[in-house]
C-alpha cells in the first residue's frame, strides 16, 4: 500500500469512528427513554490500543438502578401477555438490524475492547445468531396436557416467564454476552435490567437501541451502565420484585452475587471463571491439534473463559507440537485492531498487562522456559506478546490460575489417567479440549473429565444452539440451546377436573 493509500485508509477509519460514536447512545435507558444519571455523574471509556478516551457515558446511581427496576417491574405483566409470535418477530427484526449494522458493531468492539476488526466481525455474526435462535425457540416453548396416571384428573403443565431479570455482562465479548442473555429473556417474556461492563459498555448501548428500533416496548429492556457495579446491583438484588439474576464474570464476584441472591431466593445463572485444559494425545493429528490450540488459546487474545489455559501434551509428541505451535505464534502480528493484518490486539487494561508479566515471571522462576514472547510491548496501549512456555511446573500460577491473556503454558504427561488427573486438578470446570484420532478414547475422556464443555478435535465449539455452561466453580445454569430458554421460565402445574367425571358410565363400561 502506498503512502497515499495508507493516508486515505487512516482518514476513512477516523471518519467511521467519529460517525459510529456519534450514533451510540451515552445515557441510561430507563422505561424506553435515554436519560442522564440522576446526579449528572459520568465515566470515561478508553481504547486499550491507545489509552485514549473515546466516549463519556452517564454513570448510574442507586436511584437510577431503582428507577430501572421500577420500569422493568411495571412492564412485566403486559410483556408476559404478549404473544410468543410477537416476541419472536421482534427478535427476528433485531437479528436483521444486527446484520445491517454489523460494521458499526464490529468497529465499536474493536475501539472499546481491542480485538482485531476481523474477530469483532466474527463476534457480530456469532452474537446475532442468539437472536435468530431464540426467535425460533420463542414459539416452541411448549407445555403438556395429559391424563394423571390414576385417571381422575388431567394435568396441565405450562411454562411461564420467570419475571424481571438482572443481567450483568463482562467486558470481553460485549455483543455476544448481551445477546446471549437478552434474546432468551425476550423470547420467554421477561423484562430486564442490563448492567454492561464498565470497560466496554458502548456495544451494549448501541445494541439496546437496535432492540428499540426492532420494536421492543418501553421498560422491557433497561440499561444502566455505571462506574460502580455495586450502585446498580445492590438495590436491584434487594428488590423483592426481582426474580432472576444472570451473571457472566469472575468466580469471586459471582460468589458475592450468589450470596446476595439468597435473600430473595432468586433464580440464578452463573457463568464464571475457567481453567480449560487442551489435551493432545500421542495419536493426535498434530495439524488439527496446533490449529485447535491456536484457536482455543489466541482467540480474543486469550481473554475468554473458554480459552485453553493449559496445554497438556503427551511427552512423545511434545517437542514437535511445541515447535509447530511456536512457529504459528511467532507469525502473529501485534497492534491496533483497526489496522489491516493485525491478529493480536491489546489486553484490556494496564493491570491486565502487568498480570501477564507476573505469570511469566512466576513460571520462569519455577523453571519454565520462554519459547516465544514473554514481554510487554512498548508504546501506547496495553500490549503483551503472544507467549509460549515449556517445561512448566505443575504448581506454576499459569497452570493453577486462570491467565485470561495470550500465554500458553505446556505441561507434559505420560498416560491417559495422568492426563485426566491433570485436567481435573482445578476448581474450575467450563471448557476443555481433547485431540486424539481414537474416537473411543475421546468419548471416554468426555465421561471422565469434569467440564461442562468439551471440544473433540476442535478448538472453537460455541454455538447459539448449544447449551453453554460449566460445573464446579465455573458456575451453574446454561445459556444457548433449548436449555437457555428454560433458564428464563418457570413451570406451573394445574390439576384439571376430569372432563368425563360427570358423564354416566355406559352399562358394563368400567372405563369411564
C-alpha positions in Angstrom: 0.0 0.0 0.0 1.4 3.4 -1.0 1.7 6.3 1.5 -1.3 8.0 -0.2 -3.4 4.8 0.1 -2.4 4.5 3.8 -3.3 8.1 4.5 -6.7 7.6 2.8 -7.4 4.4 4.8 -6.5 6.2 8.0 -8.8 9.1 7.2 -11.6 6.7 6.3 -11.2 4.8 9.6 -11.2 8.1 11.5 -14.4 9.2 9.8 -16.1 5.9 10.5 -15.0 6.0 14.2 -16.4 9.5 14.6 -19.7 8.5 12.9 -20.3 5.4 14.9 -19.5 7.1 18.2 -22.0 9.8 17.3 -24.7 7.1 16.7 -24.0 5.4 20.1 -26.3 6.4 23.0 -24.3 7.6 26.1 -27.2 7.8 28.5 -29.1 5.4 30.7 -32.1 3.5 29.1 -34.9 3.5 31.6 -38.6 3.0 30.6 -37.9 3.4 26.9 -36.0 6.7 27.1 -32.3 7.6 27.2 -31.5 9.9 30.1 -28.7 11.4 32.1 -27.7 10.0 35.5 -29.8 11.3 38.4 -26.7 13.1 39.8 -25.2 14.0 36.5 -22.3 11.7 37.0 -20.3 10.2 34.2 -17.4 7.9 33.4 -14.9 7.5 30.6 -14.4 4.6 28.2 -10.8 4.1 26.9 -9.4 2.5 23.8 -7.0 -0.1 25.2 -4.9 0.1 22.0 -4.1 3.8 22.6 -5.1 4.6 26.1 -7.3 7.5 24.7 -10.7 8.3 26.0 -13.2 7.5 23.2 -16.6 8.2 25.0 -18.1 9.5 28.2 -21.2 7.8 29.5 -23.8 8.5 32.2 -22.9 6.6 35.4 -26.0 5.1 37.0 -26.6 5.7 40.7 -28.6 3.7 43.2 -31.6 5.9 42.4 -31.2 5.2 38.7 -30.9 1.4 39.3 -34.1 1.6 41.3 -35.8 3.5 38.5 -34.7 0.9 36.0 -36.1 -1.9 38.3 -39.4 0.0 38.6 -39.7 0.3 34.9 -39.0 -3.5 34.4 -41.5 -4.4 37.1 -44.2 -2.2 35.7 -43.7 -3.6 32.2 -43.6 -7.3 33.2 -47.3 -8.2 33.3 -48.2 -6.7 30.0 -45.0 -8.1 28.3 -45.7 -11.6 29.7 -49.1 -11.5 28.0 -47.6 -10.6 24.6 -47.9 -13.4 22.2 -44.9 -15.6 21.6 -45.2 -14.8 17.9 -44.9 -11.1 18.6 -41.8 -11.6 20.7 -40.3 -13.8 18.0 -40.8 -11.2 15.4 -39.1 -8.6 17.5 -36.1 -10.8 17.8 -36.1 -11.5 14.0 -36.2 -7.8 13.3 -33.3 -7.3 15.7 -31.3 -10.1 14.0 -31.8 -8.3 10.7 -30.7 -5.0 12.1 -27.6 -6.5 13.7 -26.6 -7.8 10.2 -27.4 -4.5 8.6 -25.3 -2.6 11.2 -22.6 -5.2 11.5 -19.8 -2.8 10.6 -20.8 -0.3 13.3 -20.9 -3.0 15.9 -17.6 -4.5 14.9 -15.9 -1.1 14.9 -17.3 -0.3 18.4 -16.0 -3.6 19.8 -12.5 -3.0 18.4 -12.5 0.5 19.8 -13.5 -0.3 23.3 -12.2 -3.8 23.8 -9.2 -4.0 21.4 -9.9 -7.2 19.5 -8.9 -7.2 15.8 -11.6 -6.0 13.5 -11.9 -9.4 11.8 -12.5 -11.1 15.2 -15.0 -8.4 16.1 -16.9 -9.1 12.8 -16.9 -12.7 13.8 -18.5 -11.9 17.2 -21.2 -9.8 15.5 -22.1 -12.9 13.4 -22.0 -15.2 16.5 -23.9 -12.8 18.7 -26.6 -12.2 16.1 -27.2 -16.0 16.0 -28.7 -15.9 19.5 -31.3 -13.5 18.3 -32.2 -15.8 15.4 -32.1 -19.0 17.5 -34.4 -17.6 20.2 -36.7 -16.0 17.7 -37.3 -19.6 16.6 -37.4 -21.0 20.1 -39.9 -18.4 21.3 -42.9 -20.1 19.6 -41.8 -23.6 20.7 -41.8 -23.2 24.4 -44.4 -25.9 24.8 -46.1 -27.4 27.9 -48.3 -30.5 28.0 -51.8 -31.7 28.8 -52.1 -35.3 29.8 -54.1 -37.7 32.0 -53.0 -38.3 35.5 -51.8 -41.9 35.9 -54.8 -42.7 38.2 -57.2 -41.3 35.6 -59.1 -39.0 38.0 -57.9 -35.7 36.6 -56.0 -34.1 33.7 -52.6 -32.4 34.2 -51.9 -29.1 32.5 -48.2 -28.1 32.7 -47.3 -24.7 31.3 -44.1 -22.6 31.0 -44.3 -19.0 32.2 -41.8 -16.2 32.2 -39.8 -16.1 35.5 -40.2 -12.3 35.7 -37.9 -9.3 35.9 -34.2 -10.2 35.5 -30.9 -8.5 36.3 -28.4 -9.3 33.6 -24.7 -8.5 34.2 -22.3 -8.9 31.3 -18.5 -9.0 31.1 -16.1 -6.8 29.0 -14.5 -9.5 26.8 -17.4 -10.2 24.4 -19.5 -7.1 24.5 -22.2 -8.1 22.0 -22.4 -11.9 22.3 -22.7 -11.8 26.1 -25.6 -9.3 25.8 -27.5 -11.2 23.1 -26.9 -14.5 24.9 -28.9 -13.1 27.9 -31.3 -10.7 26.3 -32.6 -12.9 23.5 -33.9 -15.8 25.7 -35.3 -13.3 28.2 -37.2 -11.6 25.4 -38.3 -15.0 24.0 -39.6 -16.1 27.4 -41.5 -12.9 28.1 -39.2 -11.5 30.9 -38.3 -7.8 31.4 -34.7 -6.9 32.1 -32.2 -4.5 33.7 -28.9 -4.9 31.9 -25.6 -3.8 33.6 -22.9 -3.8 31.0 -19.2 -3.9 31.9 -17.7 -0.6 32.8 -14.7 -1.1 30.5 -16.8 -2.0 27.4 -20.4 -0.6 27.6 -20.6 1.1 24.1 -21.6 -2.1 22.2 -24.4 -2.8 24.7 -25.6 0.7 24.4 -25.7 0.5 20.6 -27.4 -2.9 20.7 -30.1 -1.7 23.2 -31.0 1.0 20.6 -31.2 -1.8 18.0 -33.8 -3.6 20.2 -35.8 -0.4 20.5 -35.7 0.0 16.7 -36.8 -3.6 16.4 -40.0 -2.7 18.3 -39.2 -3.8 21.9 -41.8 -2.0 24.1 -40.6 0.6 26.7 -39.5 -0.8 30.0 -38.8 -4.4 28.7 -35.1 -3.7 28.4 -33.4 -1.1 30.7 -29.7 -0.4 30.5 -27.7 1.1 33.4 -24.0 1.4 32.8 -22.1 2.6 35.8 -18.6 3.3 37.1 -19.8 1.5 40.3 -21.2 -2.0 39.9 -22.4 -2.1 43.4 -24.5 1.0 42.9 -26.6 -0.9 40.3 -26.5 -4.5 41.7 -27.2 -3.9 45.4 -30.5 -2.1 45.2 -31.8 -4.3 42.4 -30.9 -7.5 44.2 -32.6 -6.3 47.3 -35.8 -5.6 45.4 -38.5 -8.3 46.1 -39.9 -7.9 42.6 -36.7 -9.2 41.0 -37.0 -12.9 40.0 -33.7 -13.8 38.4 -30.0 -12.8 38.1 -27.8 -13.9 35.2 -24.1 -13.0 35.6 -21.0 -13.7 33.5 -17.7 -12.8 35.0 -15.2 -13.8 37.6 -15.9 -16.6 40.2 -15.2 -14.3 43.3 -17.7 -11.7 42.1 -20.2 -14.5 41.1 -20.0 -15.9 44.7 -20.7 -12.5 46.2 -23.8 -12.1 43.9 -25.0 -15.6 44.8 -24.8 -14.7 48.5 -26.9 -11.6 47.8 -29.4 -13.6 45.7 -30.2 -16.0 48.5 -32.1 -13.3 50.5 -34.9 -13.3 47.9 -34.3 -16.9 46.7 -33.6 -15.7 43.2 -33.3 -17.9 40.1 -29.6 -17.8 39.4 -27.5 -18.4 36.3 -23.7 -18.0 36.7 -21.1 -18.4 34.0 -17.9 -17.9 35.9 -14.1 -18.5 35.5 -12.3 -21.2 33.7 -9.0 -23.0 33.6 -9.5 -25.0 30.4 -7.2 -27.9 29.6 -6.3 -28.7 26.0 -5.1 -32.4 25.9 -3.0 -33.6 23.0 -2.5 -37.4 22.9 0.3 -39.2 21.2 -2.0 -40.3 18.3 -3.4 -36.8 17.7 -3.3 -35.2 14.2 -0.8 -32.5 15.1 -2.1 -30.2 12.3 -5.5 -30.3 13.9 -4.0 -30.0 17.4 -1.9 -27.0 16.6 -4.7 -25.2 14.8 -7.1 -26.1 17.6 -4.6 -24.8 20.2 -4.2 -21.5 18.3 -8.0 -21.0 18.1 -8.7 -22.1 21.7 -5.8 -20.1 23.2 -5.3 -17.0 21.0 -8.9 -16.2 20.1 -9.7 -12.8 21.7 -6.1 -12.5 22.8 -6.7 -15.3 25.3 -9.2 -13.1 27.1 -12.0 -15.7 27.1 -13.4 -18.0 29.9 -13.3 -20.8 27.3 -9.6 -20.3 26.5 -7.3 -23.2 26.6 -5.5 -22.2 29.7 -3.2 -25.2 30.0 -1.8 -27.2 27.1 -1.4 -30.8 28.3 0.7 -32.7 25.7 1.8 -36.3 25.6 5.6 -36.5 26.1 6.1 -38.4 22.8 4.8 -35.5 20.7 5.5 -32.6 23.0 8.7 -31.4 21.2 7.1 -31.4 17.7 3.9 -29.8 19.0 5.8 -27.0 20.7 8.0 -26.4 17.6 4.9 -26.1 15.3 2.9 -24.0 17.8 5.9 -21.7 18.3 6.2 -21.1 14.5 2.5 -20.2 14.4 2.7 -17.9 17.4 5.8 -16.0 16.1 3.9 -15.2 12.9 1.1 -13.3 14.7 1.1 -9.6 14.0 0.5 -7.4 17.1 -1.1 -4.0 17.0 -4.1 -1.8 17.0 -7.0 -3.9 15.8 -8.2 -1.3 13.4 -5.1 -1.8 11.3 -5.1 -4.3 8.5 -3.5 -7.8 9.1 -3.5 -7.5 12.9 -4.0 -10.8 14.7 -3.4 -9.8 18.3 -4.7 -6.7 19.9 -4.1 -5.2 23.3 -5.2 -6.7 26.6 -8.0 -4.8 28.2 -6.1 -2.5 30.6 -2.8 -1.8 32.3 -3.3 -4.1 35.2 -4.1 -7.0 32.9 -0.7 -6.4 31.1 1.0 -6.3 34.5 -0.7 -9.6 35.4 0.7 -11.2 32.2 4.3 -10.2 33.3 3.7 -11.7 36.7 2.5 -15.0 35.3 5.6 -15.3 33.1 8.0 -14.3 35.9 6.5 -16.8 38.2 6.8 -19.6 35.7 10.4 -18.8 34.8 11.3 -18.6 38.4 10.0 -22.1 38.9 12.0 -23.5 36.0 9.9 -22.8 32.9 11.4 -21.8 29.6 10.1 -19.0 27.4 9.9 -20.3 23.8 8.1 -17.3 22.2 7.3 -13.8 23.6 7.2 -13.2 27.3 7.4 -9.4 27.3 5.2 -6.3 27.2 5.2 -4.3 24.0 6.4 -0.7 24.4 4.4 2.2 23.2 0.8 3.4 23.8 -1.8 0.9 24.7 -1.7 -2.3 26.7 0.1 -4.9 24.6 1.7 -8.2 25.6 3.5 -10.6 23.3 1.9 -13.9 22.5 3.8 -16.2 24.8 4.6 -19.9 24.7 6.1 -21.5 27.8 7.5 -25.0 28.1 8.9 -27.1 30.9 6.3 -25.5 33.0 6.0 -27.0 36.5 2.5 -28.0 37.6 2.4 -25.6 40.5 3.2 -22.5 38.4 0.5 -19.8 38.6 0.0 -20.0 34.8 -1.2 -23.6 35.3 -3.2 -23.3 38.5 -4.9 -20.0 37.9 -6.9 -18.5 35.0 -4.5 -16.5 32.9 -7.0 -14.6 30.7 -4.4 -13.5 28.3 -2.1 -14.6 25.4 0.1 -17.0 27.5 0.2 -20.7 26.6 1.9 -23.0 29.2 2.8 -26.5 28.1 2.8 -29.4 30.6 3.6 -33.0 29.5 2.0 -36.3 30.6 2.6 -40.0 30.0 -0.7 -41.8 30.3 -4.4 -41.2 29.9 -5.0 -41.5 33.6 -2.4 -38.8 34.2 -3.9 -36.5 31.6 -7.4 -36.8 33.2 -6.0 -36.2 36.6 -4.1 -33.1 35.4 -7.2 -31.8 33.6 -9.4 -32.2 36.6 -6.9 -30.7 39.1 -8.7 -27.4 39.2 -11.7 -25.9 41.0 -13.0 -24.8 37.6 -15.0 -26.8 35.1 -16.0 -24.8 32.0 -14.4 -25.6 28.6 -12.0 -28.4 27.7 -10.4 -29.7 24.5 -9.1 -33.2 23.5 -7.2 -34.1 20.4 -7.0 -37.8 19.6 -7.7 -39.9 16.5 -9.2 -42.6 18.7 -12.9 -41.7 19.0 -13.4 -44.2 21.8 -10.7 -42.5 23.8 -12.2 -39.1 23.1 -15.6 -40.2 24.3 -14.1 -41.9 27.3 -12.3 -38.7 28.3 -15.7 -36.9 27.9 -17.1 -39.3 30.5 -14.2 -38.8 32.9 -13.5 -35.1 32.6 -15.2 -32.6 34.9 -16.1 -29.9 32.5 -19.4 -28.6 31.1 -18.0 -28.2 27.5 -15.7 -30.5 25.5 -14.3 -29.8 22.1 -13.2 -33.1 20.5 -10.6 -32.4 17.8 -11.8 -28.8 17.5 -10.7 -25.6 19.2 -13.9 -23.5 19.0 -17.2 -25.0 20.0 -19.5 -22.2 21.0 -22.9 -22.1 19.2 -26.2 -20.4 19.8 -28.0 -23.8 19.5 -25.7 -25.5 22.1 -26.1 -25.4 25.9 -23.2 -23.3 27.3 -22.1 -23.5 30.9 -19.8 -25.2 33.4 -19.6 -27.2 36.6 -17.8 -26.8 39.9 -16.7 -23.2 40.4 -17.3 -22.3 36.8 -21.0 -21.8 37.6 -24.5 -23.1 37.1 -27.2 -23.0 34.5 -26.9 -23.0 30.8 -27.0 -20.3 28.0 -28.0 -21.1 24.4 -30.0 -24.0 23.1 -33.4 -25.1 24.4 -31.8 -25.1 27.9 -31.1 -21.4 27.6 -34.8 -20.6 27.2 -35.7 -22.8 30.1 -33.5 -20.7 32.4 -35.9 -17.8 31.9 -39.1 -19.7 32.5 -40.8 -21.3 35.5 -43.1 -24.4 35.4 -46.7 -24.2 36.6 -48.9 -27.3 37.1 -52.7 -27.0 37.0 -54.8 -30.0 38.0 -57.9 -30.0 35.9 -61.1 -31.9 36.8 -61.5 -35.0 34.6 -63.9 -33.8 31.7 -65.5 -37.3 31.9 -66.3 -37.1 35.6 -69.9 -36.0 35.1 -70.7 -38.5 32.2 -72.7 -41.5 33.4 -70.9 -44.8 32.6 -72.5 -46.9 30.0 -73.8 -50.3 31.2 -70.9 -52.7 31.6 -68.3 -50.0 30.9 -65.8 -49.7 33.7 -63.5 -47.3 31.9 -65.5 -44.1 32.3 
